[in-house]
Amino acid sequence: MPTTRLLLVRHGEKLANRDYRYIGVKDEPLSTHGQAQALQLAQAVAIFPVAAVYSSPLQRAYQTAIPIAERHTLEALKLDALRECNFGTWEGLSRAEVLARSPQDARHLQEWERDLAIAPPTGERFADMHRRVCAAVEQLALAHSAQTIVLVSHVGPIKGLLCAAMGTPLTSSLRIFLDPATISVVDWQDMAHATVRLVNSHAHLGWQEARWIPLV
């Protein structure tokens, strides 16, 4: 069965990422550091025979995708299905701030973390986001059979694809950590046949960029 290699790129840093906030559809650009990370990503991905570059339409992803596409003399193609989950009234808040917001929010957040079929208040269900992303990837795999493509997206969609590739429950996504501007690799045949090759690689950025290193 033909395989499509997916280079799953999380967008570069924007300022709100430093505080671990729920930033879904709020459309903010890359920070200056994030712009530098986009160039490092382009250099790292240059060794692959990339046939196409697809990006979430949100600024932080699209600005990350452009240097990658240009390195391969391609256009960064916006794909709405790759956008981040909408966190509704939790947009811009950290987990601690949601818990402190009200007893109702704290209870809702804890229920959401156990059951991703529940949506944040006025937001999108993680399960719905997962379905739209996987459906899009199935179509891309057909269009790019036996090719390598880059998908520049966000934490939620990438973690959802990793869960799909591993055949694990979507709640497993809460146990995966992704740094900004990192690369994950999946060889995708279809939803039932995929191999995860790499997760959260920041080799092109250096160890100092890994936010998980301080054990706190």
Buried (B, 14 or more C-beta within 10 A) or exposed (E): EEBBBBBBBBBBBBBBBEEEBBBBBBBBBBBEBBBBBBBBBBEBBEEBEBBBBBBBBBBBBBBBBBBBBEBBEBEBEBBEBBBBBBBBBBBBBBEEBBBEBEEEBEEBBEEBEEEBEBBBBEBBBBBBBBBBBBEBBBEBBEEBEEBBBBBBBBBBBBBBBBBBBBEEEBBBBEEBEBBBBBBBBBBBBBBEEBEBBEBBBBEBBEEEBBBEEEEE
